[in-house]
Amino acid sequence: MLLAMLFFAQARALAQTLTVNAPSHVAVDEQFRIVFTVNTQNASGFTFSGVPEGLEVLMGPSTSRQSSFQMVNGHTSSSSSISYTYIVSANKNGTYNIPAAHVTAGGKKVSSNPFKITVSGQSSSSSQSQQQQRGHNSGATAQQQPQAAGTPISGSDLFIKVSANKKRVHEQEPILLTYKVYTLVDLTQLEGKMPDLKGFHTQEVQLPQQKSFKIENYNGRPYRTVTWSQYVMFPQITGKLTIPSITFNGIVVQQNRNIDPFEAFFNGGSGYVEVKRSIKAPELTIQVDPLPTRPTNFSGGVGRYNISAQLDRTETKANEPIKLRVIVSGNGNMKLIKQPTVKFPKDFDTYDAKLTDKTRLTTNGVEGNMIYDFLAVPRHQGKFEIAPVEFTYYDTGSNSYKTLKTQGFTVDVEKGTGSASTSDFTSQEDVKLLNSDIHHIKSGGARQHKADDIFFASKRYWTILAALIAAFIAILVIFRRRAIENANVTKQRGKKANKVATKRLKVAGKLMFANKQNEFYDEVLKALWGYVGDKLNMPVEQLSRENISERLTERGVGEQTVAQFVEAIDECEFERFAPGDPKGNMSKVYEKAMNAIEHIEEDMRKRKTPKTAIVLLLLMLLPLSASAVTKAEADSAYMRGEYQTAIKDYEALLKEGVSDKLYYNLGNAYYRTDNMTQAVLNYERALLLSPGDRDIRFNLQMARSKTIDKITPETEMFFVTWYRSLVNLQSVDAWARTAVVSLLIALLLVLVYLFANNMAARKAGFFGGLLFVAIFLLSNVMAWQQKKQIDERSGAIVMASAVTVKSTPAQSGTELFILHEGTKVTITDDSMKDWKEIRVADGKEGWVEAKQIEKI
């Protein structure tokens, strides 16, 4: 025990030291290790104040434990220690004092010795590291393997390239600035912010937050690359402008091979370490040239633009407002242009314009439309001219100033009454839609089908009509036989025999309860003999028990049933004079008579041929139910407000087949993302498949109210409007189903007319049949009109932000007018591939490029 105590005391004394291992001289950009080791496993509370400025700790402290046992000549010795490792990078030349580290070991606080590190010269290991890394990554793939902890990360292993789509531009001309990351290491995090740039108006392009790396060969090495950020910049001053360098702070994961795998397993160690790395993106110089001498009416616009104007009405009354809409469309510095100047007549009162921004930031700059709504009130009657609105901008395509003009307007003002206040000038449309919102998406399943899969005029449609007519003919033949039988009075008596016998038995039942024995038996015998006489078409005088049995057997009645009937007659005659309980005898006879008649009826019904063929035919005419396609995932994404995900899901579903519900829900998702052009397009497609749906019509009206062009349709005769409304009351297949049902009802009513005995029923069958035949014909006409609209699909939506309509299908054609995104047009000439002749609802016609519109 004494020897053991001395051994542990000696080991404890030896453990209470903290040593440091580090190089005394390193080069700039060289990475090295500082390792502090305490010779005991019983240590805690390690502290190190850190390295001075000029050195950078990339990783640490990384803790590892070591134990060893030795046996020499039968003597056993052991040692254990804990190491704390830092990986440091030398950034600047100089001599640096490294302070002491401290740790509590064996209950005592021990310290290391401070030391010095000299940094001078360039790292010679950098090029060697690049050579090793080049060989290591010669077969690299998109999945980067972590480096070993402590491996130097050189500038060629991880860097950022800065590029601009233009290095020489004019003032206000947009520049796309791109920061792209190239890496050979496992980069997991990167942070960097663009500083406020002097001389630039800057907007950041929204990129996906989830970065996706791609493999790109650069200088013969396969780098993982990703576009990290993009900015659209508009230079506000001229000269050489510098985009300063940006320092990004990144984190690289490396594999810590010093850690004991057992220690990592039992103590929760990961085996990987995170190394901080600063990446410096280089600066960039842009030459900005001044614009030529600016005209006095220069709008400040630089890029490519169009301008158009719309007047809500050209005839009004004094003191009633008119609205002039001026739309500036194009691509450039749209946020910085000045408001166009409108020269109203002096007699008009004018108000501040309402600006609607319909622009979006793209990699080409700011695209879209700036809408200016000018309100004016004529005060006196007369004929007034509104001069064309001018817009002067600098065209970056031709490097020259261009002046555009809208059309002028003539306003006829009639004499008005009273005066109007400013509050009366609020747009009626804005008031109407102020508290409105689109109707909700359609939940549940959606029936999908191919675009050309239409029930009307299909083989299935004609087959069903033919089957209905065939069934009608078959039923007509069957009922014709019945009519011939109805004409035979003798057979009619036989069919009514059961009813007559039932009435007589009811009378007998009353006599039984009245205890009139003789009258009861007489009535039962009359019922039995009368029933069999009517059934066999024989006078009662000619009936006997023998011919009754023979004739009933011929009619398919079983021998047992015949015997039961004859027994009922015998029982009735016997019980009439039998002693005993009179009521009990009458009850027994009554029951036997009823059973005998019922069994005869059952046997004769079994012999009749069942009309199974007609039943099967009607079952065949039932439409097969289509299996609903679930869209719950897309609906759920919409409900959560993840509209982009919902758009992606709905469009994926529509690739499998068209559906009015899917198009409607897709239109709602686009509406929520403020993409009115796509919303209108998909609402129109939904309406084409289901023209009678009120939800679709309402949401389409809401989306149209947010588009730019306000077009007043040409007037048409009222009966044409009514006819169009009737055609659009239902879809093509709904009209087809109406036709099938109408024909079925018409055929049934014809049967009623042919075979009913009641005159009122026959009249109802005749006139009702004519009515439903008319509905059948009308439904076919309506379905044909709907099918024609779907097959032709002449409707289209303007997809470009602004479209110049030409007089001829060529770029050199005369510019007629301008249309904007979301406007519906009708294609009147679809014979050319690159150009389409279109017609607007107000009657204007012209040619546009096919890529600028999309068919509904």
Buried (B, 14 or more C-beta within 10 A) or exposed (E): EEEEEEEEEEBBEEBBBBBBEBEEBBBBBBBBBBBBBBBBEBBEEBEBEEBEEBBBBBBBBBBBBBEEEEEEEEEEEEBBBBBBBBBBBBBEEBEBEBBBBBBBBBEEEBEBEEBEBBBEEEBEBBEEBBEEBBEEBEEBEEEBEBBEBBBBBBEBBBBBEBEBEBEEBBBBBBBBBBBBBBBBBBBEEBEBEBEEBEBBBBBEBEEEEEEEBEEEEEEEBBBBBBBBBBBBBBBBEBEEBEBEEBEBEBBBBBBBEBBBEEBBEEEEBEBBBBBBBEBEBEEBEBEBBEBEEEEEEBBBBBBBBBBBBBBBEEEBEBBBBBBBBBBBBBBBBBEBBEBBEBEBBEBBBBEEBBEBEBBEBBEBBBBBBBBBBBBBBBBEBBEBEBBBBBBBBBBBEEEEBBEBEBEEBEBBBEEBEEEBEEEEBEBEEEEEBEEEEBBEBBBEBBBBBEEEEBBBBBEEBEEBBEBBEEBBEBBBEEBEEEEEEBEEEEEBBBEEBBEBBEEBBEBBBEBBEEEBBEBBBBBBBBBBBBBBBBBBBBEEEEBEEEEBBEBBEEBBBBEEBBEBBBEBBEBBEEBBEEEEEBEEBBEBBBEBBBBBBEBBBEBBEEEEEEEEEEEEBEEEBEEEEEEEBEBEBBBBBBEEEBBEBBBBBBBEBBEEBBBBBBBBBBBBBBBBEEBBBBBBBBBBBBBBBBBBBEBBBBBBBBBBBBBBBBBEEEEEEEEEEEBEEEBBBBBBBBBBBBBBBBBBBBBBBBBBBBBBEEEEBBEBBBEBBBBBBEBBEBBBEBBBBBBEBBEEBBBBBBBBBBBBBBEEBEEEBEEEBBBBBBBBBBBEEBEEEEBBBBBBBEEBBBBBBBEBBBBB
